[in-house]
């Protein structure tokens, strides 16, 4: 356990507090906690890289903390009626699809290399920005107007695009190689 991992665990512990704040209608508090979580993500990454404290545990904890926070916020905001339920379902389904594909590839002894795609980075950025925007608009009482509809469509499209890109990448990885086809092995033997 090192400082960056401790900060990441703190971010994970913030998740139920942010969920509570949204559920209690304390959107300004939820916004500030979300901002704190985002800053902690930047700080733990900086410390890990700058001081050579990157670890295998941190490599697993950091994305887990990010996903726990984003998924929880989207589900809670949908439950509170702030955003459409279908968008929360899409965000959760995308993450389940990716984790399921990775686990299946491991079970089939064809582990897929985990690398973020550009569309995935854009998706995560849009999800974070939109969540912050929604929390701020509710917490500081400003009317989002058409920006909310644009945000819903943008996050929805990027979430679907990211899921599709990962699925295509995974299917390509899982496709049997030409030399590995059963009929080819029969000819050789």
N, CA, C and O of each residue as an XYZ file, in Angstrom:
756
protein
N       0.855     -1.174      0.000
C       0.000      0.000      0.000
C       0.899      1.234      0.000
O       1.817      1.349      0.812
N       0.620      2.148     -0.920
C       1.395      3.377     -0.993
C       0.433      4.563     -1.073
O      -0.784      4.377     -1.066
N       0.976      5.781     -1.147
C       0.145      6.986     -1.139
C      -0.848      7.039     -2.305
O      -2.027      7.309     -2.074
N      -0.414      6.791     -3.557
C      -1.405      6.835     -4.645
C      -2.547      5.827     -4.448
O      -3.704      6.145     -4.726
N      -2.234      4.625     -3.974
C      -3.284      3.628     -3.754
C      -4.207      4.038     -2.607
O      -5.407      3.765     -2.648
N      -3.660      4.682     -1.598
C      -4.474      5.170     -0.487
C      -5.442      6.247     -0.975
O      -6.608      6.269     -0.581
N      -4.952      7.135     -1.832
C      -5.814      8.174     -2.408
C      -6.918      7.529     -3.249
O      -8.072      7.952     -3.191
N      -6.563      6.512     -4.025
C      -7.554      5.820     -4.858
C      -8.620      5.151     -3.996
O      -9.807      5.209     -4.316
N      -8.202      4.523     -2.916
C      -9.177      3.893     -2.005
C     -10.084      4.954     -1.395
O     -11.277      4.719     -1.201
N      -9.520      6.121     -1.095
C     -10.349      7.231     -0.617
C     -11.403      7.626     -1.633
O     -12.535      7.950     -1.273
N     -11.024      7.597     -2.916
C     -11.982      7.904     -3.985
C     -13.091      6.861     -4.023
O     -14.258      7.201     -4.216
N     -12.736      5.603     -3.842
C     -13.752      4.540     -3.800
C     -14.702      4.761     -2.621
O     -15.909      4.558     -2.747
N     -14.158      5.173     -1.484
C     -14.986      5.422     -0.305
C     -15.893      6.643     -0.469
O     -16.894      6.773      0.236
N     -15.545      7.537     -1.398
C     -16.401      8.698     -1.681
C     -17.670      8.306     -2.443
O     -18.671      9.019     -2.386
N     -17.632      7.182     -3.151
C     -18.757      6.790     -4.013
C     -20.077      6.743     -3.240
O     -21.035      7.387     -3.668
N     -20.176      6.009     -2.115
C     -21.482      5.995     -1.431
C     -21.892      7.357     -0.882
O     -23.085      7.631     -0.752
N     -20.934      8.209     -0.560
C     -21.262      9.547     -0.069
C     -21.859     10.386     -1.201
O     -22.831     11.111     -0.989
N     -21.283     10.289     -2.395
C     -21.825     11.009     -3.549
C     -23.225     10.484     -3.872
O     -24.130     11.270     -4.152
N     -23.406      9.176     -3.835
C     -24.725      8.578     -4.095
C     -25.732      9.087     -3.066
O     -26.853      9.457     -3.416
N     -25.328      9.103     -1.800
C     -26.218      9.623     -0.760
C     -26.583     11.074     -1.041
O     -27.752     11.450     -0.950
N     -25.578     11.899     -1.385
C     -25.823     13.322     -1.616
C     -26.831     13.524     -2.751
O     -27.730     14.358     -2.646
N     -26.678     12.760     -3.831
C     -27.633     12.877     -4.947
C     -29.014     12.445     -4.494
O     -30.002     13.129     -4.762
N     -29.087     11.300     -3.800
C     -30.376     10.789     -3.316
C     -31.054     11.737     -2.347
O     -32.282     11.813     -2.310
N     -30.268     12.460     -1.561
C     -30.813     13.404     -0.589
C     -31.113     14.770     -1.208
O     -31.582     15.683     -0.529
N     -30.833     14.894     -2.511
C     -31.084     16.171     -3.179
C     -30.019     17.219     -2.898
O     -30.214     18.399     -3.188
N     -28.909     16.800     -2.341
C     -27.791     17.710     -2.039
C     -26.854     17.762     -3.245
O     -25.712     17.306     -3.177
N     -27.347     18.320     -4.345
C     -26.601     18.294     -5.602
C     -25.330     19.135     -5.563
O     -24.337     18.773     -6.193
N     -25.340     20.244     -4.840
C     -24.115     21.057     -4.746
C     -23.029     20.257     -4.021
O     -21.873     20.249     -4.446
N     -23.396     19.593     -2.939
C     -22.436     18.746     -2.222
C     -21.948     17.623     -3.129
O     -20.754     17.325     -3.170
N     -22.875     17.002     -3.858
C     -22.499     15.926     -4.785
C     -21.524     16.455     -5.838
O     -20.562     15.771     -6.188
N     -21.764     17.662     -6.342
C     -20.859     18.267     -7.320
C     -19.466     18.438     -6.726
O     -18.482     18.047     -7.354
N     -19.359     19.016     -5.523
C     -18.046     19.253     -4.915
C     -17.330     17.945     -4.603
O     -16.112     17.853     -4.761
N     -18.070     16.936     -4.165
C     -17.456     15.626     -3.905
C     -16.972     14.983     -5.204
O     -15.909     14.365     -5.242
N     -17.759     15.135     -6.263
C     -17.370     14.614     -7.574
C     -16.114     15.317     -8.069
O     -15.212     14.680     -8.613
N     -16.058     16.628     -7.879
C     -14.870     17.399     -8.245
C     -13.662     16.942     -7.427
O     -12.566     16.796     -7.969
N     -13.857     16.717     -6.138
C     -12.788     16.209     -5.275
C     -12.299     14.845     -5.763
O     -11.096     14.584     -5.786
N     -13.222     13.992     -6.146
C     -12.849     12.668     -6.664
C     -12.030     12.815     -7.942
O     -11.039     12.108     -8.127
N     -12.431     13.717     -8.816
C     -11.690     13.944    -10.054
C     -10.288     14.466     -9.788
O      -9.325     14.037    -10.424
N     -10.178     15.392     -8.848
C      -8.853     15.925     -8.490
C      -7.988     14.831     -7.868
O      -6.788     14.761     -8.130
N      -8.596     13.979     -7.045
C      -7.819     12.898     -6.419
C      -7.304     11.921     -7.478
O      -6.227     11.346     -7.324
N      -8.072     11.737     -8.548
C      -7.645     10.872     -9.640
C      -6.401     11.450    -10.311
O      -5.451     10.725    -10.608
N      -6.416     12.752    -10.544
C      -5.256     13.406    -11.154
C      -4.048     13.378    -10.220
O      -2.923     13.146    -10.662
N      -4.284     13.615     -8.934
C      -3.192     13.657     -7.957
C      -2.554     12.280     -7.786
O      -1.329     12.164     -7.782
N      -3.373     11.238     -7.645
C      -2.767      9.910     -7.438
C      -1.971      9.470     -8.665
O      -0.928      8.830     -8.531
N      -2.456      9.808     -9.851
C      -1.718      9.479    -11.071
C      -0.403     10.239    -11.158
O       0.626      9.679    -11.536
N      -0.445     11.531    -10.802
C       0.774     12.346    -10.833
C       1.808     11.799     -9.841
O       2.977     11.629    -10.187
N       1.376     11.529     -8.626
C       2.299     11.032     -7.597
C       2.886      9.686     -8.012
O       4.084      9.450     -7.858
N       2.034      8.805     -8.541
C       2.513      7.477     -8.943
C       3.588      7.587    -10.019
O       4.607      6.901     -9.951
N       3.363      8.451    -11.015
C       4.336      8.591    -12.109
C       5.567      9.373    -11.680
O       6.693      8.970    -11.972
N       5.362     10.481    -10.994
C       6.466     11.379    -10.629
C       7.445     10.728     -9.659
O       8.654     10.940     -9.755
N       6.926      9.941     -8.729
C       7.782      9.375     -7.690
C       7.997      7.869     -7.844
O       8.470      7.205     -6.922
N       7.649      7.342     -9.007
C       7.877      5.920     -9.273
C       7.094      5.001     -8.350
O       7.588      3.948     -7.945
N       5.874      5.400     -8.018
C       5.056      4.610     -7.100
C       3.934      3.850     -7.802
O       3.015      3.345     -7.158
N       4.021      3.774     -9.128
C       3.012      3.004     -9.863
C       3.116      1.543     -9.433
O       4.213      1.020     -9.236
N       1.973      0.896     -9.290
C       1.966     -0.495     -8.832
C       0.901     -1.284     -9.576
O       0.001     -0.716    -10.195
N       1.020     -2.589     -9.505
C       0.012     -3.447    -10.137
C      -1.344     -3.244     -9.458
O      -2.377     -3.193    -10.125
N      -1.332     -3.127     -8.125
C      -2.573     -2.884     -7.397
C      -3.220     -1.591     -7.882
O      -4.428     -1.550     -8.115
N      -2.424     -0.540     -8.033
C      -2.940      0.736     -8.506
C      -3.504      0.652     -9.915
O      -4.490      1.314    -10.242
N      -2.864     -0.174    -10.753
C      -3.345     -0.345    -12.128
C      -4.740     -0.951    -12.160
O      -5.496     -0.713    -13.102
N      -5.092     -1.735    -11.138
C      -6.442     -2.307    -11.051
C      -7.393     -1.397    -10.277
O      -8.557     -1.244    -10.648
N      -6.886     -0.791     -9.194
C      -7.742      0.036     -8.345
C      -8.215      1.308     -9.039
O      -9.377      1.690     -8.901
N      -7.329      1.968     -9.783
C      -7.664      3.262    -10.374
C      -8.855      3.187    -11.337
O      -9.805      3.953    -11.180
N      -8.830      2.284    -12.331
C     -10.014      2.214    -13.205
C     -11.257      1.710    -12.469
O     -12.377      2.092    -12.811
N     -11.065      0.849    -11.455
C     -12.200      0.381    -10.657
C     -12.863      1.559     -9.945
O     -14.089      1.672     -9.927
N     -12.049      2.429     -9.364
C     -12.578      3.610     -8.670
C     -13.316      4.519     -9.649
O     -14.402      5.014     -9.348
N     -12.722      4.734    -10.817
C     -13.356      5.594    -11.827
C     -14.701      5.034    -12.254
O     -15.695      5.757    -12.308
N     -14.728      3.743    -12.559
C     -15.971      3.121    -13.028
C     -17.021      3.079    -11.924
O     -18.200      3.327    -12.179
N     -16.600      2.767    -10.701
C     -17.558      2.731     -9.585
C     -18.221      4.095     -9.418
O     -19.430      4.184     -9.200
N     -17.428      5.149     -9.520
C     -17.965      6.494     -9.359
C     -18.906      6.858    -10.506
O     -20.027      7.311    -10.271
N     -18.458      6.662    -11.738
C     -19.295      7.041    -12.880
C     -20.581      6.234    -12.965
O     -21.659      6.799    -13.146
N     -20.474      4.926    -12.837
C     -21.663      4.074    -12.927
C     -22.646      4.437    -11.816
O     -23.848      4.544    -12.059
N     -22.137      4.626    -10.603
C     -23.008      4.966     -9.471
C     -23.714      6.296     -9.695
O     -24.904      6.432     -9.411
N     -22.973      7.276    -10.204
C     -23.584      8.585    -10.446
C     -24.660      8.493    -11.528
O     -25.746      9.051    -11.369
N     -24.368      7.799    -12.619
C     -25.356      7.703    -13.701
C     -26.610      6.962    -13.249
O     -27.722      7.379    -13.573
N     -26.447      5.880    -12.510
C     -27.607      5.127    -12.019
C     -28.411      5.988    -11.046
O     -29.640      6.025    -11.118
N     -27.727      6.672    -10.145
C     -28.423      7.495     -9.154
C     -29.110      8.691     -9.800
O     -30.231      9.038     -9.426
N     -28.446      9.326    -10.768
C     -29.091     10.450    -11.467
C     -30.311      9.985    -12.258
O     -31.306     10.706    -12.336
N     -30.246      8.803    -12.837
C     -31.413      8.264    -13.551
C     -32.534      7.968    -12.556
O     -33.699      8.274    -12.813
N     -32.176      7.376    -11.430
C     -33.178      7.062    -10.396
C     -33.838      8.337     -9.872
O     -35.025      8.339     -9.544
N     -33.060      9.426     -9.794
C     -33.594     10.705     -9.324
C     -34.368     11.450    -10.415
O     -34.919     12.522    -10.164
N     -34.410     10.880    -11.630
C     -35.147     11.506    -12.721
C     -34.405     12.641    -13.403
O     -35.008     13.419    -14.143
N     -33.098     12.746    -13.162
C     -32.310     13.828    -13.749
C     -31.890     13.500    -15.175
O     -31.763     14.400    -16.005
N     -31.678     12.241    -15.464
C     -31.325     11.840    -16.829
C     -32.095     10.583    -17.207
O     -32.576      9.862    -16.332
N     -32.214     10.315    -18.501
C     -33.019      9.178    -18.945
C     -32.442      7.841    -18.457
O     -31.228      7.636    -18.437
N     -33.338      6.958    -18.072
C     -32.938      5.641    -17.585
C     -32.137      4.885    -18.638
O     -31.194      4.170    -18.301
N     -32.506      5.038    -19.918
C     -31.809      4.288    -20.968
C     -30.332      4.644    -21.012
O     -29.501      3.801    -21.351
N     -29.993      5.900    -20.669
C     -28.593      6.307    -20.705
C     -27.805      5.627    -19.580
O     -26.680      5.174    -19.791
N     -28.392      5.561    -18.402
C     -27.732      4.852    -17.292
C     -27.563      3.373    -17.636
O     -26.523      2.780    -17.348
N     -28.577      2.784    -18.246
C     -28.493      1.376    -18.654
C     -27.379      1.193    -19.676
O     -26.629      0.220    -19.609
N     -27.267      2.119    -20.618
C     -26.212      2.030    -21.640
C     -24.823      2.116    -21.008
O     -23.926      1.359    -21.379
N     -24.642      3.030    -20.059
C     -23.349      3.197    -19.388
C     -22.980      1.922    -18.637
O     -21.849      1.446    -18.731
N     -23.940      1.367    -17.888
C     -23.690      0.146    -17.123
C     -23.466     -1.039    -18.066
O     -22.539     -1.824    -17.864
N     -24.305     -1.173    -19.087
C     -24.201     -2.307    -20.016
C     -22.861     -2.310    -20.742
O     -22.281     -3.376    -20.951
N     -22.360     -1.149    -21.128
C     -21.067     -1.069    -21.794
C     -19.967     -1.632    -20.899
O     -19.137     -2.424    -21.345
N     -19.968     -1.220    -19.644
C     -18.936     -1.700    -18.724
C     -19.070     -3.198    -18.456
O     -18.063     -3.900    -18.361
N     -20.289     -3.689    -18.336
C     -20.500     -5.129    -18.138
C     -20.025     -5.895    -19.368
O     -19.405     -6.950    -19.241
N     -20.313     -5.370    -20.556
C     -19.881     -6.010    -21.796
C     -18.358     -6.131    -21.850
O     -17.826     -7.187    -22.194
N     -17.667     -5.054    -21.510
C     -16.205     -5.052    -21.561
C     -15.628     -6.022    -20.536
O     -14.754     -6.824    -20.866
N     -16.106     -5.956    -19.304
C     -15.600     -6.862    -18.256
C     -15.911     -8.308    -18.615
O     -15.066     -9.187    -18.448
N     -17.121     -8.556    -19.109
C     -17.500     -9.917    -19.508
C     -16.624    -10.460    -20.623
O     -16.223    -11.623    -20.593
N     -16.325     -9.621    -21.609
C     -15.472    -10.049    -22.719
C     -14.057    -10.357    -22.248
O     -13.452    -11.335    -22.687
N     -13.534     -9.530    -21.361
C     -12.186     -9.762    -20.823
C     -12.158    -11.068    -20.026
O     -11.245    -11.878    -20.188
N     -13.148    -11.267    -19.175
C     -13.203    -12.503    -18.377
C     -13.356    -13.740    -19.263
O     -12.708    -14.759    -19.025
N     -14.207    -13.652    -20.275
C     -14.397    -14.782    -21.181
C     -13.104    -15.104    -21.927
O     -12.766    -16.274    -22.105
N     -12.388    -14.084    -22.358
C     -11.129    -14.341    -23.065
C     -10.115    -15.006    -22.139
O      -9.338    -15.852    -22.582
N     -10.115    -14.636    -20.867
C      -9.214    -15.296    -19.901
C      -9.622    -16.753    -19.702
O      -8.777    -17.647    -19.683
N     -10.933    -16.980    -19.554
C     -11.418    -18.352    -19.365
C     -11.090    -19.247    -20.560
O     -10.828    -20.439    -20.396
N     -11.107    -18.675    -21.745
C     -10.788    -19.431    -22.956
C      -9.284    -19.431    -23.252
O      -8.841    -19.845    -24.324
N      -8.523    -18.959    -22.277
C      -7.053    -18.914    -22.368
C      -6.576    -18.127    -23.588
O      -5.591    -18.489    -24.231
N      -7.285    -17.055    -23.889
C      -6.911    -16.124    -24.959
C      -6.995    -14.703    -24.421
O      -7.720    -13.875    -24.972
N      -6.247    -14.406    -23.332
C      -6.394    -13.083    -22.713
C      -6.197    -11.953    -23.712
O      -5.244    -11.933    -24.491
N      -7.104    -11.046    -23.660
C      -7.076     -9.901    -24.553
C      -6.271     -8.789    -23.871
O      -6.471     -8.522    -22.686
N      -5.375     -8.148    -24.601
C      -4.643     -7.036    -23.990
C      -5.607     -5.888    -23.696
O      -6.427     -5.521    -24.537
N      -5.496     -5.331    -22.502
C      -6.387     -4.248    -22.109
C      -5.694     -2.937    -22.436
O      -4.676     -2.579    -21.842
N      -6.274     -2.232    -23.398
C      -5.733     -0.946    -23.793
C      -6.904     -0.031    -24.143
O      -7.813     -0.428    -24.872
N      -6.879      1.183    -23.626
C      -7.983      2.086    -23.917
C      -7.963      2.547    -25.373
O      -6.910      2.889    -25.913
N      -9.119      2.551    -25.990
C      -9.263      3.040    -27.353
C      -9.562      4.538    -27.314
O     -10.036      5.052    -26.301
N      -9.288      5.227    -28.399
C      -9.532      6.678    -28.450
C     -11.005      6.989    -28.187
O     -11.320      7.922    -27.447
N     -11.906      6.215    -28.786
C     -13.331      6.456    -28.583
C     -13.699      6.243    -27.112
O     -14.609      6.892    -26.598
N     -12.996      5.342    -26.445
C     -13.247      5.104    -25.030
C     -12.797      6.290    -24.180
O     -13.475      6.674    -23.227
N     -11.647      6.866    -24.533
C     -11.176      8.046    -23.807
C     -12.137      9.215    -24.010
O     -12.436      9.949    -23.068
N     -12.617      9.386    -25.239
C     -13.599     10.435    -25.510
C     -14.890     10.180    -24.730
O     -15.494     11.107    -24.190
N     -15.303      8.914    -24.680
C     -16.509      8.531    -23.961
C     -16.382      8.853    -22.477
O     -17.283      9.448    -21.887
N     -15.265      8.459    -21.877
C     -15.062      8.717    -20.448
C     -15.051     10.213    -20.167
O     -15.651     10.668    -19.193
N     -14.376     10.975    -21.013
C     -14.337     12.427    -20.846
C     -15.741     13.016    -20.931
O     -16.108     13.869    -20.123
N     -16.525     12.568    -21.905
C     -17.901     13.061    -22.062
C     -18.760     12.664    -20.862
O     -19.546     13.472    -20.368
N     -18.613     11.425    -20.390
C     -19.397     10.973    -19.230
C     -19.075     11.810    -17.993
O     -19.978     12.224    -17.266
N     -17.794     12.055    -17.760
C     -17.384     12.855    -16.594
C     -17.893     14.287    -16.725
O     -18.483     14.831    -15.792
N     -17.663     14.891    -17.884
C     -18.094     16.272    -18.096
C     -19.593     16.433    -17.964
O     -20.070     17.399    -17.368
N     -20.342     15.483    -18.521
C     -21.803     15.567    -18.466
C     -22.310     15.370    -17.045
O     -23.230     16.066    -16.617
N     -21.722     14.431    -16.307
C     -22.120     14.223    -14.911
C     -21.858     15.493    -14.098
O     -22.707     15.917    -13.314
N     -20.685     16.095    -14.286
C     -20.356     17.332    -13.564
C     -21.343     18.445    -13.941
O     -21.805     19.192    -13.078
N     -21.658     18.546    -15.238
C     -22.603     19.552    -15.718
C     -23.979     19.375    -15.071
O     -24.585     20.346    -14.616
N     -24.469     18.131    -15.032
C     -25.784     17.866    -14.435
C     -25.793     18.189    -12.948
O     -26.730     18.811    -12.447
N     -24.741     17.761    -12.240
C     -24.668     18.039    -10.806
C     -24.599     19.547    -10.547
O     -25.260     20.060     -9.644
N     -23.794     20.250    -11.346
C     -23.658     21.700    -11.175
C     -24.972     22.416    -11.491
O     -25.372     23.322    -10.761
N     -25.646     22.017    -12.571
C     -26.901     22.696    -12.930
C     -27.953     22.516    -11.847
O     -28.716     23.439    -11.562
N     -28.000     21.333    -11.239
C     -28.968     21.091    -10.162
C     -28.496     21.708     -8.842
O     -29.301     22.225     -8.068
N     -27.201     21.649     -8.595
C     -26.675     22.149     -7.325
C     -26.637     23.655     -7.220
O     -26.753     24.209     -6.127
N     -26.471     24.334     -8.372
C     -26.337     25.789     -8.355
C     -27.489     26.469     -9.088
O     -27.410     27.642     -9.450
N     -28.569     25.700     -9.301
C     -29.832     26.210     -9.834
C     -29.711     27.011    -11.115
O     -30.186     28.143    -11.193
N     -29.072     26.422    -12.122
C     -29.146     27.052    -13.438
C     -29.801     26.071    -14.385
O     -29.637     24.858    -14.259
N     -30.540     26.609    -15.331
C     -31.302     25.797    -16.264
C     -30.380     25.355    -17.391
O     -29.829     26.192    -18.107
N     -30.205     24.027    -17.557
C     -29.284     23.551    -18.591
C     -29.797     23.755    -20.010
O     -29.014     23.751    -20.959
N     -31.108     23.935    -20.163
C     -31.687     24.144    -21.486
C     -31.379     23.001    -22.437
O     -31.379     21.832    -22.052
N     -31.117     23.362    -23.691
C     -30.846     22.359    -24.720
C     -29.521     21.646    -24.532
O     -29.293     20.599    -25.138
N     -28.639     22.194    -23.699
C     -27.342     21.553    -23.464
C     -27.502     20.168    -22.846
O     -26.689     19.277    -23.093
N     -28.547     19.988    -22.045
C     -28.760     18.675    -21.439
C     -29.122     17.641    -22.508
O     -28.614     16.520    -22.480
N     -29.992     18.008    -23.445
C     -30.361     17.077    -24.511
C     -29.158     16.735    -25.385
O     -28.975     15.586    -25.787
N     -28.337     17.751    -25.673
C     -27.122     17.519    -26.460
C     -26.192     16.573    -25.698
O     -25.621     15.655    -26.286
N     -26.040     16.796    -24.395
C     -25.198     15.939    -23.560
C     -25.682     14.505    -23.541
O     -24.885     13.572    -23.634
N     -26.994     14.326    -23.420
C     -27.566     12.974    -23.422
C     -27.238     12.269    -24.736
O     -26.801     11.118    -24.736
N     -27.450     12.959    -25.852
C     -27.185     12.354    -27.160
C     -25.696     12.074    -27.371
O     -25.330     11.028    -27.906
N     -24.845     13.001    -26.955
C     -23.404     12.825    -27.115
C     -22.898     11.645    -26.275
O     -22.183     10.781    -26.782
N     -23.267     11.613    -25.009
C     -22.837     10.511    -24.137
C     -23.422      9.195    -24.624
O     -22.733      8.176    -24.619
N     -24.675      9.200    -25.042
C     -25.289      7.975    -25.557
C     -24.564      7.453    -26.794
O     -24.279      6.260    -26.900
N     -24.266      8.358    -27.730
C     -23.579      7.954    -28.966
C     -22.165      7.461    -28.672
O     -21.744      6.437    -29.211
N     -21.431      8.173    -27.825
C     -20.063      7.754    -27.509
C     -20.038      6.444    -26.718
O     -19.145      5.618    -26.911
N     -21.007      6.256    -25.837
C     -21.083      5.007    -25.078
C     -21.342      3.841    -26.017
O     -20.691      2.801    -25.910
N     -22.290      4.003    -26.939
C     -22.581      2.945    -27.913
C     -21.386      2.716    -28.832
O     -21.026      1.572    -29.110
N     -20.773      3.792    -29.300
C     -19.605      3.671    -30.182
C     -18.441      2.986    -29.492
O     -17.753      2.163    -30.097
N     -18.219      3.318    -28.238
C     -17.138      2.698    -27.473
C     -17.411      1.209    -27.269
O     -16.513      0.384    -27.437
N     -18.642      0.867    -26.910
C     -18.998     -0.546    -26.721
C     -18.792     -1.326    -28.014
O     -18.236     -2.424    -27.999
N     -19.236     -0.762    -29.126
C     -19.090     -1.420    -30.422
C     -17.616     -1.581    -30.792
O     -17.211     -2.637    -31.278
N     -16.818     -0.548    -30.566
C     -15.384     -0.614    -30.893
C     -14.683     -1.698    -30.087
O     -13.874     -2.453    -30.625
N     -14.994     -1.775    -28.797
C     -14.391     -2.827    -27.965
C     -14.855     -4.208    -28.403
O     -14.069     -5.156    -28.416
N     -16.133     -4.323    -28.761
C     -16.666     -5.615    -29.199
C     -15.989     -6.074    -30.488
O     -15.627     -7.244    -30.613
N     -15.817     -5.177    -31.432
C     -15.140     -5.502    -32.693
C     -13.689     -5.889    -32.436
O     -13.195     -6.869    -32.994
N     -13.008     -5.118    -31.591
C     -11.614     -5.403    -31.242
C     -11.498     -6.775    -30.571
O     -10.595     -7.552    -30.879
N     -12.421     -7.059    -29.653
C     -12.415     -8.338    -28.933
C     -12.708     -9.494    -29.898
O     -12.037    -10.525    -29.842
N     -13.689     -9.337    -30.769
C     -14.037    -10.394    -31.733
C     -12.859    -10.679    -32.657
O     -12.580    -11.834    -32.977
N     -12.176     -9.632    -33.082
C     -10.995     -9.801    -33.934
C      -9.909    -10.585    -33.185
O      -9.254    -11.454    -33.760
N      -9.729    -10.270    -31.913
C      -8.735    -10.962    -31.088
C      -9.111    -12.435    -30.895
O      -8.243    -13.308    -30.913
N     -10.391    -12.703    -30.713
C     -10.848    -14.065    -30.415
C     -10.976    -14.937    -31.655
O     -11.107    -16.155    -31.540
N     -10.939    -14.334    -32.838
C     -11.056    -15.093    -34.085
C      -9.887    -16.068    -34.174
O      -8.739    -15.673    -33.971
N     -10.163    -17.344    -34.477
C      -9.065    -18.312    -34.579
C      -8.110    -17.921    -35.708
O      -8.528    -17.431    -36.757
N      -6.833    -18.148    -35.469
C      -5.850    -17.859    -36.513
C      -5.991    -18.893    -37.623
O      -6.494    -19.992    -37.391
N      -5.554    -18.547    -38.810
C      -5.664    -19.451    -39.963
C      -4.945    -20.781    -39.707
O      -5.442    -21.839    -40.091
N      -3.788    -20.726    -39.067
C      -3.024    -21.960    -38.808
C      -3.676    -22.792    -37.721
O      -3.383    -23.979    -37.577
N      -4.571    -22.159    -36.945
C      -5.170    -22.886    -35.838
C      -6.492    -23.546    -36.153
O      -7.109    -24.131    -35.262
N      -6.956    -23.471    -37.410
C      -8.238    -24.073    -37.762
C      -8.127    -25.596    -37.714
O      -7.105    -26.148    -38.121
N      -9.145    -26.276    -37.231
C      -9.106    -27.745    -37.132
C      -8.829    -28.434    -38.469
O      -8.096    -29.421    -38.519
N      -9.414    -27.914    -39.552
C      -9.202    -28.577    -40.850
C      -7.740    -28.454    -41.306
O      -7.227    -29.343    -41.985
N      -7.072    -27.357    -40.933
C      -5.663    -27.192    -41.284
C      -4.781    -28.177    -40.512
O      -3.825    -28.735    -41.050
N      -5.127    -28.372    -39.247
C      -4.340    -29.313    -38.433
C      -4.509    -30.736    -38.943
O      -3.573    -31.535    -38.894
N      -5.722    -31.058    -39.442
C      -5.970    -32.421    -39.955
C      -5.124    -32.683    -41.197
O      -4.624    -33.793    -41.381
N      -4.958    -31.661    -42.061
C      -4.145    -31.830    -43.265
C      -2.683    -32.063    -42.909
O      -1.997    -32.851    -43.561
N      -2.201    -31.365    -41.856
C      -0.799    -31.466    -41.460
C      -0.509    -32.826    -40.816
O       0.605    -33.331    -40.946
N      -1.448    -33.409    -40.148
C      -1.193    -34.618    -39.355
C      -1.471    -35.825    -40.122
O      -1.311    -36.933    -39.610
